[in-house]
Amino acid sequence: MNNTIIALFQTLNIVSLMLETFAIVAVRITVTSIVLGQYFIEGCKVVYNNRQEILEKSNNIRNAVGYQFAYAG
């Protein structure tokens, strides 16, 4: 084989390795974003379903902090 054919095969080998690496990374990013999206949606559902309880607790904390400032002195 002459040098031109060897260079072509080496170039094709490098290009194929780059494409394979890119495909693997693309699949991993896609899968990760799908899983994170599902976690986000589930978190939103939990917050929405418990919103009254969350608001009540945060209001109690706000009142307790405000009480410390209002009567501190």
C-alpha positions as CSV (number, residue, x, y, z in Angstrom):
1,M,0.0,0.0,0.0
2,N,1.3,3.4,-0.7
3,N,1.3,6.4,1.6
4,T,-1.8,8.0,0.2
5,I,-4.0,5.0,0.9
6,I,-2.5,4.6,4.4
7,A,-3.2,8.3,5.1
8,L,-6.8,7.9,3.9
9,F,-7.3,4.9,6.1
10,Q,-5.8,6.7,9.1
11,T,-8.0,9.7,8.5
12,L,-11.1,7.5,8.2
13,N,-10.2,5.8,11.4
14,I,-9.8,9.1,13.2
15,V,-13.1,10.4,11.8
16,S,-14.9,7.2,12.8
17,L,-13.5,7.4,16.4
18,M,-14.6,11.0,16.6
19,L,-18.1,10.2,15.4
20,E,-18.4,7.3,17.8
21,T,-17.3,9.5,20.7
22,F,-19.7,12.2,19.7
23,A,-22.6,9.7,19.5
24,I,-21.8,8.3,22.9
25,V,-21.7,11.8,24.4
26,A,-24.9,12.9,22.7
27,V,-26.7,9.8,24.0
28,R,-25.5,10.4,27.5
29,I,-26.5,14.1,27.4
30,T,-29.9,13.1,26.1
31,V,-30.5,10.5,28.7
32,T,-29.3,12.7,31.5
33,S,-31.6,15.6,30.4
34,I,-34.6,13.2,30.2
35,V,-33.9,11.9,33.7
36,L,-33.4,15.4,35.2
37,G,-36.6,16.5,33.5
38,Q,-38.5,13.7,35.0
39,Y,-37.1,14.5,38.5
40,F,-38.1,18.2,38.0
41,I,-41.6,17.3,37.0
42,E,-42.0,15.0,40.0
43,G,-40.6,17.7,42.3
44,C,-43.1,20.1,40.9
45,K,-45.9,17.7,41.6
46,V,-44.8,17.2,45.2
47,V,-44.6,20.9,45.7
48,Y,-48.0,21.5,44.1
49,N,-49.7,18.8,46.1
50,N,-48.2,20.0,49.4
51,R,-48.4,23.8,48.7
52,Q,-50.8,24.6,51.5
53,E,-48.6,22.8,54.1
54,I,-45.4,24.5,52.7
55,L,-47.1,27.9,52.7
56,E,-48.2,27.4,56.3
57,K,-44.8,26.4,57.5
58,S,-43.1,29.3,55.7
59,N,-45.6,31.7,57.1
60,N,-45.0,30.5,60.6
61,I,-41.2,31.0,60.1
62,R,-41.8,34.5,58.7
63,N,-44.0,35.4,61.6
64,A,-41.4,34.0,64.1
65,V,-38.6,36.0,62.5
66,G,-40.8,39.1,62.3
67,Y,-41.7,38.7,66.0
68,Q,-38.1,38.7,67.0
69,F,-37.5,42.0,65.2
70,A,-40.7,43.7,66.3
71,Y,-40.3,43.1,70.0
72,A,-36.5,43.2,70.3
73,G,-35.8,46.2,72.3
